[in-house]
Amino acid sequence: MVRTVLVRGVLVLTACLAMAEPSPAVGNRGRTDARGIHEARYVPIGGIEQWVQIRGDHRSNPVLLWLSGGPGASTIPSTSAYGSWEKVFTVVMWDEPGEGKTFELSGKSVAAAMTIHRMTDDGIKVAEFVCRRLHKRKIVLLGHSWGSILGIHMIRRRPDLFSAYVGTGQVVVLERDAEAAYPLLIQRAKEVHNAVAEKQLEDVGPPPYPDSPKKWVWVKWANALDPGQKGGGGVGQPAYIMQGAMWSEGLMWNSILHDNLPALGTSFHVPIFFIQGAEDRLTVTRLARAYFDEIHAPEKQFIVLPNVGHLAIFTARDAFLRMLVARVLPVALANQ
């Protein structure tokens, strides 16, 4: 079944810039109902200790594993902003190698593990761990930006683990996304009368951006000019959060730039949901739609959130949750 929804009412390549309401601590949110689970700890994955956070108000709820943007941009500092999600889903956030508390413990020693293939292996092991821990047969996989690259690789490798895949800020081929996004960013800078952004973008010129400082200009303004972005992300967060994001993104840039998701195949055994910001100027929504149209899946829906962009999952988290509840939750409940 194919359904396109326009909701009225939203690669973070540097998602640390976008995190709303950073949480001062990752511990329990007050008292935990005996039916719920609020825990965070290191788990041995892929030969290293990796940080996994599991939070939900009722263990019977479907599980949602959130693959963050970046690579390296931990979503865990945003935990306090997603309490409403935890009423409906058990939300799992994973600090991948080179990210967050996993980076804090292992640092740059994990460089050899920082490949798409190895991180796909690790993601599958995390999903298996979560299924065992929570006694679930299948879980929902949500991939944002870089996480949408990793997510597609994971569901192709192990579709049996997942009741549904949700892509947002969905990458197709990042190099093509950049080429399509560049004129849209220039246009956006002009619309909001940001002369600094316009000049810097014109100075670096259009893509392609191989591993050079030019890419940071595109990334910076793609996030800063995103509708709903108020800035100030990262303030008060531990230094290792941003250090991991910058190091990981630099290390993996060329591999993610050229990774071609349609070339992996477009037939899936997992229901597919894309929830895109209409104003995405980093992973352009029309390219995500073209990729979606090629996909064959048991069910698929393409949902557009107006007046928001690549950071929709942060800047319109309530609208995003409504779509998860209306569209994804019934599938997850039927297959967990």
Contacts in CASP RR format, 6 or more apart in sequence:
PFRMAT RR
TARGET T0000
AUTHOR 0000-0000-0000
METHOD contacts of the structure
MODEL  1
MVRTVLVRGVLVLTACLAMAEPSPAVGNRGRTDARGIHEARYVPIGGIEQ
WVQIRGDHRSNPVLLWLSGGPGASTIPSTSAYGSWEKVFTVVMWDEPGEG
KTFELSGKSVAAAMTIHRMTDDGIKVAEFVCRRLHKRKIVLLGHSWGSIL
GIHMIRRRPDLFSAYVGTGQVVVLERDAEAAYPLLIQRAKEVHNAVAEKQ
LEDVGPPPYPDSPKKWVWVKWANALDPGQKGGGGVGQPAYIMQGAMWSEG
LMWNSILHDNLPALGTSFHVPIFFIQGAEDRLTVTRLARAYFDEIHAPEK
QFIVLPNVGHLAIFTARDAFLRMLVARVLPVALANQ
1 299 0 8 1.000
1 300 0 8 1.000
1 301 0 8 1.000
2 300 0 8 1.000
2 301 0 8 1.000
2 302 0 8 1.000
3 300 0 8 1.000
3 301 0 8 1.000
3 302 0 8 1.000
3 327 0 8 1.000
4 301 0 8 1.000
4 302 0 8 1.000
4 303 0 8 1.000
4 304 0 8 1.000
5 301 0 8 1.000
5 302 0 8 1.000
5 303 0 8 1.000
5 304 0 8 1.000
5 323 0 8 1.000
5 327 0 8 1.000
6 304 0 8 1.000
6 306 0 8 1.000
7 303 0 8 1.000
7 304 0 8 1.000
7 305 0 8 1.000
7 306 0 8 1.000
7 319 0 8 1.000
7 322 0 8 1.000
7 323 0 8 1.000
8 306 0 8 1.000
9 306 0 8 1.000
9 307 0 8 1.000
9 319 0 8 1.000
10 227 0 8 1.000
10 228 0 8 1.000
10 277 0 8 1.000
10 305 0 8 1.000
10 307 0 8 1.000
10 308 0 8 1.000
10 309 0 8 1.000
10 311 0 8 1.000
10 312 0 8 1.000
10 313 0 8 1.000
10 315 0 8 1.000
10 316 0 8 1.000
10 319 0 8 1.000
10 320 0 8 1.000
11 69 0 8 1.000
11 70 0 8 1.000
11 145 0 8 1.000
11 146 0 8 1.000
11 148 0 8 1.000
11 149 0 8 1.000
11 169 0 8 1.000
11 171 0 8 1.000
11 174 0 8 1.000
11 177 0 8 1.000
11 256 0 8 1.000
11 282 0 8 1.000
11 283 0 8 1.000
11 310 0 8 1.000
12 18 0 8 1.000
12 68 0 8 1.000
12 69 0 8 1.000
12 70 0 8 1.000
12 73 0 8 1.000
12 144 0 8 1.000
12 145 0 8 1.000
12 146 0 8 1.000
12 223 0 8 1.000
12 310 0 8 1.000
12 311 0 8 1.000
12 314 0 8 1.000
13 69 0 8 1.000
13 70 0 8 1.000
13 73 0 8 1.000
13 145 0 8 1.000
13 146 0 8 1.000
13 219 0 8 1.000
13 222 0 8 1.000
13 223 0 8 1.000
13 249 0 8 1.000
13 282 0 8 1.000
14 70 0 8 1.000
14 73 0 8 1.000
14 219 0 8 1.000
14 220 0 8 1.000
14 223 0 8 1.000
14 245 0 8 1.000
14 246 0 8 1.000
14 249 0 8 1.000
15 68 0 8 1.000
15 69 0 8 1.000
15 70 0 8 1.000
15 73 0 8 1.000
15 75 0 8 1.000
15 144 0 8 1.000
15 145 0 8 1.000
15 245 0 8 1.000
15 311 0 8 1.000
15 314 0 8 1.000
16 73 0 8 1.000
16 74 0 8 1.000
16 77 0 8 1.000
16 233 0 8 1.000
16 234 0 8 1.000
16 237 0 8 1.000
16 241 0 8 1.000
16 242 0 8 1.000
16 245 0 8 1.000
17 220 0 8 1.000
17 223 0 8 1.000
17 224 0 8 1.000
17 229 0 8 1.000
17 231 0 8 1.000
17 232 0 8 1.000
17 233 0 8 1.000
17 234 0 8 1.000
18 223 0 8 1.000
18 226 0 8 1.000
18 229 0 8 1.000
18 231 0 8 1.000
18 233 0 8 1.000
18 311 0 8 1.000
18 314 0 8 1.000
18 315 0 8 1.000
19 75 0 8 1.000
19 77 0 8 1.000
19 78 0 8 1.000
19 233 0 8 1.000
19 234 0 8 1.000
19 237 0 8 1.000
19 314 0 8 1.000
20 78 0 8 1.000
20 81 0 8 1.000
20 230 0 8 1.000
20 233 0 8 1.000
20 314 0 8 1.000
20 315 0 8 1.000
20 317 0 8 1.000
21 78 0 8 1.000
21 80 0 8 1.000
21 81 0 8 1.000
22 77 0 8 1.000
22 78 0 8 1.000
22 80 0 8 1.000
22 233 0 8 1.000
22 234 0 8 1.000
22 235 0 8 1.000
22 236 0 8 1.000
22 237 0 8 1.000
23 76 0 8 1.000
23 77 0 8 1.000
23 78 0 8 1.000
23 79 0 8 1.000
23 80 0 8 1.000
23 81 0 8 1.000
24 80 0 8 1.000
26 40 0 8 1.000
26 53 0 8 1.000
26 76 0 8 1.000
26 79 0 8 1.000
27 38 0 8 1.000
27 40 0 8 1.000
28 38 0 8 1.000
29 38 0 8 1.000
29 55 0 8 1.000
29 80 0 8 1.000
29 83 0 8 1.000
32 38 0 8 1.000
33 57 0 8 1.000
33 58 0 8 1.000
35 57 0 8 1.000
35 58 0 8 1.000
35 59 0 8 1.000
35 60 0 8 1.000
36 56 0 8 1.000
36 57 0 8 1.000
36 58 0 8 1.000
36 59 0 8 1.000
36 90 0 8 1.000
37 54 0 8 1.000
37 55 0 8 1.000
37 56 0 8 1.000
37 59 0 8 1.000
37 90 0 8 1.000
37 134 0 8 1.000
38 54 0 8 1.000
38 55 0 8 1.000
38 56 0 8 1.000
39 53 0 8 1.000
39 54 0 8 1.000
39 55 0 8 1.000
40 51 0 8 1.000
40 52 0 8 1.000
40 53 0 8 1.000
40 54 0 8 1.000
40 55 0 8 1.000
40 76 0 8 1.000
41 51 0 8 1.000
41 52 0 8 1.000
42 49 0 8 1.000
42 50 0 8 1.000
42 51 0 8 1.000
42 52 0 8 1.000
42 101 0 8 1.000
42 102 0 8 1.000
42 105 0 8 1.000
43 49 0 8 1.000
43 50 0 8 1.000
43 51 0 8 1.000
43 52 0 8 1.000
43 126 0 8 1.000
43 129 0 8 1.000
44 50 0 8 1.000
45 52 0 8 1.000
45 122 0 8 1.000
45 123 0 8 1.000
45 125 0 8 1.000
45 126 0 8 1.000
45 129 0 8 1.000
46 113 0 8 1.000
46 121 0 8 1.000
46 122 0 8 1.000
46 125 0 8 1.000
48 97 0 8 1.000
48 102 0 8 1.000
48 106 0 8 1.000
48 110 0 8 1.000
48 113 0 8 1.000
49 102 0 8 1.000
49 105 0 8 1.000
49 106 0 8 1.000
50 94 0 8 1.000
50 95 0 8 1.000
50 96 0 8 1.000
50 97 0 8 1.000
50 102 0 8 1.000
50 122 0 8 1.000
50 126 0 8 1.000
51 76 0 8 1.000
51 94 0 8 1.000
51 95 0 8 1.000
51 100 0 8 1.000
51 101 0 8 1.000
51 102 0 8 1.000
51 105 0 8 1.000
52 92 0 8 1.000
52 93 0 8 1.000
52 94 0 8 1.000
52 95 0 8 1.000
52 126 0 8 1.000
52 129 0 8 1.000
52 130 0 8 1.000
53 76 0 8 1.000
53 79 0 8 1.000
53 92 0 8 1.000
53 93 0 8 1.000
53 94 0 8 1.000
53 95 0 8 1.000
54 90 0 8 1.000
54 91 0 8 1.000
54 92 0 8 1.000
54 130 0 8 1.000
54 133 0 8 1.000
54 134 0 8 1.000
55 79 0 8 1.000
55 83 0 8 1.000
55 86 0 8 1.000
55 90 0 8 1.000
55 91 0 8 1.000
55 93 0 8 1.000
56 86 0 8 1.000
56 87 0 8 1.000
56 89 0 8 1.000
56 90 0 8 1.000
56 91 0 8 1.000
57 86 0 8 1.000
57 87 0 8 1.000
58 87 0 8 1.000
58 90 0 8 1.000
59 90 0 8 1.000
59 134 0 8 1.000
59 135 0 8 1.000
61 88 0 8 1.000
61 89 0 8 1.000
61 90 0 8 1.000
62 89 0 8 1.000
62 90 0 8 1.000
62 136 0 8 1.000
62 139 0 8 1.000
62 140 0 8 1.000
62 163 0 8 1.000
62 329 0 8 1.000
62 332 0 8 1.000
62 333 0 8 1.000
62 336 0 8 1.000
63 89 0 8 1.000
63 90 0 8 1.000
63 92 0 8 1.000
63 130 0 8 1.000
63 131 0 8 1.000
63 134 0 8 1.000
63 136 0 8 1.000
63 139 0 8 1.000
63 140 0 8 1.000
63 336 0 8 1.000
64 85 0 8 1.000
64 89 0 8 1.000
64 90 0 8 1.000
64 91 0 8 1.000
64 92 0 8 1.000
64 139 0 8 1.000
64 140 0 8 1.000
64 141 0 8 1.000
64 142 0 8 1.000
64 324 0 8 1.000
64 332 0 8 1.000
65 92 0 8 1.000
65 94 0 8 1.000
65 126 0 8 1.000
65 127 0 8 1.000
65 130 0 8 1.000
65 139 0 8 1.000
65 140 0 8 1.000
65 141 0 8 1.000
65 142 0 8 1.000
66 75 0 8 1.000
66 91 0 8 1.000
66 92 0 8 1.000
66 93 0 8 1.000
66 94 0 8 1.000
66 142 0 8 1.000
66 143 0 8 1.000
66 144 0 8 1.000
67 94 0 8 1.000
67 96 0 8 1.000
67 123 0 8 1.000
67 141 0 8 1.000
67 142 0 8 1.000
67 143 0 8 1.000
67 144 0 8 1.000
67 146 0 8 1.000
67 147 0 8 1.000
67 148 0 8 1.000
67 150 0 8 1.000
67 151 0 8 1.000
67 154 0 8 1.000
68 74 0 8 1.000
68 75 0 8 1.000
68 93 0 8 1.000
68 94 0 8 1.000
68 96 0 8 1.000
68 99 0 8 1.000
68 144 0 8 1.000
68 146 0 8 1.000
68 147 0 8 1.000
69 75 0 8 1.000
69 143 0 8 1.000
69 144 0 8 1.000
69 145 0 8 1.000
69 146 0 8 1.000
69 147 0 8 1.000
70 99 0 8 1.000
70 145 0 8 1.000
70 146 0 8 1.000
70 147 0 8 1.000
70 245 0 8 1.000
70 248 0 8 1.000
70 249 0 8 1.000
71 96 0 8 1.000
71 98 0 8 1.000
71 99 0 8 1.000
71 114 0 8 1.000
71 119 0 8 1.000
71 146 0 8 1.000
71 147 0 8 1.000
71 245 0 8 1.000
71 248 0 8 1.000
71 249 0 8 1.000
71 252 0 8 1.000
71 256 0 8 1.000
72 96 0 8 1.000
72 98 0 8 1.000
72 99 0 8 1.000
72 100 0 8 1.000
72 103 0 8 1.000
72 146 0 8 1.000
72 244 0 8 1.000
72 245 0 8 1.000
72 247 0 8 1.000
72 248 0 8 1.000
72 249 0 8 1.000
73 99 0 8 1.000
73 146 0 8 1.000
73 245 0 8 1.000
73 249 0 8 1.000
74 93 0 8 1.000
74 95 0 8 1.000
74 99 0 8 1.000
74 100 0 8 1.000
74 101 0 8 1.000
74 241 0 8 1.000
74 245 0 8 1.000
75 93 0 8 1.000
76 93 0 8 1.000
76 95 0 8 1.000
76 100 0 8 1.000
76 101 0 8 1.000
77 234 0 8 1.000
77 237 0 8 1.000
77 241 0 8 1.000
78 314 0 8 1.000
79 93 0 8 1.000
81 314 0 8 1.000
81 317 0 8 1.000
82 91 0 8 1.000
82 317 0 8 1.000
84 317 0 8 1.000
84 318 0 8 1.000
84 321 0 8 1.000
85 91 0 8 1.000
85 317 0 8 1.000
85 321 0 8 1.000
85 324 0 8 1.000
88 321 0 8 1.000
88 324 0 8 1.000
88 325 0 8 1.000
88 329 0 8 1.000
89 140 0 8 1.000
89 324 0 8 1.000
89 329 0 8 1.000
89 332 0 8 1.000
90 134 0 8 1.000
92 126 0 8 1.000
92 130 0 8 1.000
92 139 0 8 1.000
94 123 0 8 1.000
94 126 0 8 1.000
95 101 0 8 1.000
95 102 0 8 1.000
95 103 0 8 1.000
96 102 0 8 1.000
96 119 0 8 1.000
96 122 0 8 1.000
96 123 0 8 1.000
96 248 0 8 1.000
97 103 0 8 1.000
97 106 0 8 1.000
97 110 0 8 1.000
97 113 0 8 1.000
97 114 0 8 1.000
97 118 0 8 1.000
97 119 0 8 1.000
97 122 0 8 1.000
97 248 0 8 1.000
98 106 0 8 1.000
98 107 0 8 1.000
98 108 0 8 1.000
98 110 0 8 1.000
98 114 0 8 1.000
98 244 0 8 1.000
98 247 0 8 1.000
98 248 0 8 1.000
99 244 0 8 1.000
99 245 0 8 1.000
99 248 0 8 1.000
100 240 0 8 1.000
100 241 0 8 1.000
100 244 0 8 1.000
101 240 0 8 1.000
102 110 0 8 1.000
103 110 0 8 1.000
103 240 0 8 1.000
103 243 0 8 1.000
103 244 0 8 1.000
103 247 0 8 1.000
103 248 0 8 1.000
104 238 0 8 1.000
104 240 0 8 1.000
107 244 0 8 1.000
108 247 0 8 1.000
111 251 0 8 1.000
112 118 0 8 1.000
113 119 0 8 1.000
113 122 0 8 1.000
114 248 0 8 1.000
114 251 0 8 1.000
114 252 0 8 1.000
115 252 0 8 1.000
115 255 0 8 1.000
116 149 0 8 1.000
116 150 0 8 1.000
116 153 0 8 1.000
116 252 0 8 1.000
116 255 0 8 1.000
116 256 0 8 1.000
116 259 0 8 1.000
119 150 0 8 1.000
120 150 0 8 1.000
120 151 0 8 1.000
120 153 0 8 1.000
120 154 0 8 1.000
120 157 0 8 1.000
123 150 0 8 1.000
123 154 0 8 1.000
124 154 0 8 1.000
124 157 0 8 1.000
124 158 0 8 1.000
124 161 0 8 1.000
127 139 0 8 1.000
127 141 0 8 1.000
127 154 0 8 1.000
127 158 0 8 1.000
127 161 0 8 1.000
127 162 0 8 1.000
128 161 0 8 1.000
130 136 0 8 1.000
130 139 0 8 1.000
131 137 0 8 1.000
131 138 0 8 1.000
131 139 0 8 1.000
131 161 0 8 1.000
136 336 0 8 1.000
137 335 0 8 1.000
137 336 0 8 1.000
138 160 0 8 1.000
138 161 0 8 1.000
138 162 0 8 1.000
138 163 0 8 1.000
138 335 0 8 1.000
138 336 0 8 1.000
139 161 0 8 1.000
139 162 0 8 1.000
139 163 0 8 1.000
139 332 0 8 1.000
139 336 0 8 1.000
140 162 0 8 1.000
140 163 0 8 1.000
140 164 0 8 1.000
140 165 0 8 1.000
140 166 0 8 1.000
140 328 0 8 1.000
140 332 0 8 1.000
141 151 0 8 1.000
141 154 0 8 1.000
141 155 0 8 1.000
141 162 0 8 1.000
141 164 0 8 1.000
141 165 0 8 1.000
141 166 0 8 1.000
142 165 0 8 1.000
142 166 0 8 1.000
142 167 0 8 1.000
142 168 0 8 1.000
143 150 0 8 1.000
143 151 0 8 1.000
143 165 0 8 1.000
143 166 0 8 1.000
143 167 0 8 1.000
143 168 0 8 1.000
144 167 0 8 1.000
144 168 0 8 1.000
144 169 0 8 1.000
144 313 0 8 1.000
145 168 0 8 1.000
145 169 0 8 1.000
145 171 0 8 1.000
145 282 0 8 1.000
145 283 0 8 1.000
145 310 0 8 1.000
146 171 0 8 1.000
146 256 0 8 1.000
148 167 0 8 1.000
148 168 0 8 1.000
148 169 0 8 1.000
148 170 0 8 1.000
148 171 0 8 1.000
148 283 0 8 1.000
149 171 0 8 1.000
149 174 0 8 1.000
149 256 0 8 1.000
149 259 0 8 1.000
149 261 0 8 1.000
151 165 0 8 1.000
151 167 0 8 1.000
152 165 0 8 1.000
152 261 0 8 1.000
152 264 0 8 1.000
153 264 0 8 1.000
154 161 0 8 1.000
154 162 0 8 1.000
155 162 0 8 1.000
155 165 0 8 1.000
155 268 0 8 1.000
155 270 0 8 1.000
156 264 0 8 1.000
156 265 0 8 1.000
156 268 0 8 1.000
159 268 0 8 1.000
159 269 0 8 1.000
159 270 0 8 1.000
162 270 0 8 1.000
163 270 0 8 1.000
163 271 0 8 1.000
163 331 0 8 1.000
163 332 0 8 1.000
163 334 0 8 1.000
163 335 0 8 1.000
163 336 0 8 1.000
164 270 0 8 1.000
164 271 0 8 1.000
164 272 0 8 1.000
164 273 0 8 1.000
164 328 0 8 1.000
164 331 0 8 1.000
164 332 0 8 1.000
164 335 0 8 1.000
165 268 0 8 1.000
165 270 0 8 1.000
165 271 0 8 1.000
165 272 0 8 1.000
165 273 0 8 1.000
166 273 0 8 1.000
166 274 0 8 1.000
166 275 0 8 1.000
166 324 0 8 1.000
166 328 0 8 1.000
167 273 0 8 1.000
167 274 0 8 1.000
167 275 0 8 1.000
168 274 0 8 1.000
168 275 0 8 1.000
168 276 0 8 1.000
168 277 0 8 1.000
168 312 0 8 1.000
168 313 0 8 1.000
168 320 0 8 1.000
169 276 0 8 1.000
169 277 0 8 1.000
169 280 0 8 1.000
169 282 0 8 1.000
169 283 0 8 1.000
169 288 0 8 1.000
169 310 0 8 1.000
169 312 0 8 1.000
170 274 0 8 1.000
170 276 0 8 1.000
170 283 0 8 1.000
170 288 0 8 1.000
170 291 0 8 1.000
170 292 0 8 1.000
171 177 0 8 1.000
171 256 0 8 1.000
171 259 0 8 1.000
171 261 0 8 1.000
171 283 0 8 1.000
172 261 0 8 1.000
172 262 0 8 1.000
172 283 0 8 1.000
172 287 0 8 1.000
172 288 0 8 1.000
172 290 0 8 1.000
172 291 0 8 1.000
173 258 0 8 1.000
173 259 0 8 1.000
173 260 0 8 1.000
173 261 0 8 1.000
173 262 0 8 1.000
174 256 0 8 1.000
174 257 0 8 1.000
174 258 0 8 1.000
174 259 0 8 1.000
174 283 0 8 1.000
175 207 0 8 1.000
175 208 0 8 1.000
175 257 0 8 1.000
175 258 0 8 1.000
176 287 0 8 1.000
177 282 0 8 1.000
177 283 0 8 1.000
177 284 0 8 1.000
177 287 0 8 1.000
178 207 0 8 1.000
178 208 0 8 1.000
178 209 0 8 1.000
178 218 0 8 1.000
178 257 0 8 1.000
179 206 0 8 1.000
179 207 0 8 1.000
179 208 0 8 1.000
180 284 0 8 1.000
180 286 0 8 1.000
180 287 0 8 1.000
181 218 0 8 1.000
181 222 0 8 1.000
181 281 0 8 1.000
181 282 0 8 1.000
181 283 0 8 1.000
181 284 0 8 1.000
182 201 0 8 1.000
182 205 0 8 1.000
182 206 0 8 1.000
182 207 0 8 1.000
182 218 0 8 1.000
183 206 0 8 1.000
184 281 0 8 1.000
184 284 0 8 1.000
185 197 0 8 1.000
185 201 0 8 1.000
185 218 0 8 1.000
185 221 0 8 1.000
185 222 0 8 1.000
185 225 0 8 1.000
185 281 0 8 1.000
186 198 0 8 1.000
186 201 0 8 1.000
186 202 0 8 1.000
188 225 0 8 1.000
188 279 0 8 1.000
188 281 0 8 1.000
189 195 0 8 1.000
189 197 0 8 1.000
189 198 0 8 1.000
189 201 0 8 1.000
189 221 0 8 1.000
189 225 0 8 1.000
190 198 0 8 1.000
192 225 0 8 1.000
194 225 0 8 1.000
197 221 0 8 1.000
197 224 0 8 1.000
197 225 0 8 1.000
200 217 0 8 1.000
200 221 0 8 1.000
201 217 0 8 1.000
201 218 0 8 1.000
201 221 0 8 1.000
203 217 0 8 1.000
204 214 0 8 1.000
204 217 0 8 1.000
204 218 0 8 1.000
205 214 0 8 1.000
207 218 0 8 1.000
208 257 0 8 1.000
209 215 0 8 1.000
209 218 0 8 1.000
209 257 0 8 1.000
210 254 0 8 1.000
210 257 0 8 1.000
211 250 0 8 1.000
211 253 0 8 1.000
211 254 0 8 1.000
215 253 0 8 1.000
219 282 0 8 1.000
222 281 0 8 1.000
222 282 0 8 1.000
222 310 0 8 1.000
223 229 0 8 1.000
223 282 0 8 1.000
223 310 0 8 1.000
223 311 0 8 1.000
224 231 0 8 1.000
225 281 0 8 1.000
226 279 0 8 1.000
226 281 0 8 1.000
226 282 0 8 1.000
226 308 0 8 1.000
226 309 0 8 1.000
226 310 0 8 1.000
226 311 0 8 1.000
226 315 0 8 1.000
227 279 0 8 1.000
227 307 0 8 1.000
227 308 0 8 1.000
227 309 0 8 1.000
227 315 0 8 1.000
228 308 0 8 1.000
228 311 0 8 1.000
228 315 0 8 1.000
228 316 0 8 1.000
229 311 0 8 1.000
229 315 0 8 1.000
234 241 0 8 1.000
234 242 0 8 1.000
261 291 0 8 1.000
262 291 0 8 1.000
262 294 0 8 1.000
266 291 0 8 1.000
266 294 0 8 1.000
266 295 0 8 1.000
266 296 0 8 1.000
267 295 0 8 1.000
267 296 0 8 1.000
267 297 0 8 1.000
268 295 0 8 1.000
268 296 0 8 1.000
268 297 0 8 1.000
268 298 0 8 1.000
269 297 0 8 1.000
269 298 0 8 1.000
270 297 0 8 1.000
270 298 0 8 1.000
271 297 0 8 1.000
271 298 0 8 1.000
271 299 0 8 1.000
271 300 0 8 1.000
271 331 0 8 1.000
272 292 0 8 1.000
272 295 0 8 1.000
272 297 0 8 1.000
272 299 0 8 1.000
272 300 0 8 1.000
272 301 0 8 1.000
273 300 0 8 1.000
273 301 0 8 1.000
273 302 0 8 1.000
273 303 0 8 1.000
273 327 0 8 1.000
273 328 0 8 1.000
274 288 0 8 1.000
274 289 0 8 1.000
274 292 0 8 1.000
274 301 0 8 1.000
274 302 0 8 1.000
274 303 0 8 1.000
275 303 0 8 1.000
275 305 0 8 1.000
275 312 0 8 1.000
275 313 0 8 1.000
275 320 0 8 1.000
275 323 0 8 1.000
275 324 0 8 1.000
276 285 0 8 1.000
276 288 0 8 1.000
276 289 0 8 1.000
276 302 0 8 1.000
276 303 0 8 1.000
276 304 0 8 1.000
276 305 0 8 1.000
276 309 0 8 1.000
276 312 0 8 1.000
277 285 0 8 1.000
277 304 0 8 1.000
277 305 0 8 1.000
277 306 0 8 1.000
277 308 0 8 1.000
277 309 0 8 1.000
277 310 0 8 1.000
277 312 0 8 1.000
278 285 0 8 1.000
278 304 0 8 1.000
278 305 0 8 1.000
278 306 0 8 1.000
278 307 0 8 1.000
278 308 0 8 1.000
278 309 0 8 1.000
279 307 0 8 1.000
279 308 0 8 1.000
279 309 0 8 1.000
280 288 0 8 1.000
280 309 0 8 1.000
280 310 0 8 1.000
280 312 0 8 1.000
281 309 0 8 1.000
281 310 0 8 1.000
282 310 0 8 1.000
283 310 0 8 1.000
285 304 0 8 1.000
288 302 0 8 1.000
289 302 0 8 1.000
292 300 0 8 1.000
292 302 0 8 1.000
299 331 0 8 1.000
301 327 0 8 1.000
303 323 0 8 1.000
303 327 0 8 1.000
305 312 0 8 1.000
305 316 0 8 1.000
305 319 0 8 1.000
305 320 0 8 1.000
305 323 0 8 1.000
308 315 0 8 1.000
308 316 0 8 1.000
308 319 0 8 1.000
309 315 0 8 1.000
312 319 0 8 1.000
312 320 0 8 1.000
313 320 0 8 1.000
END
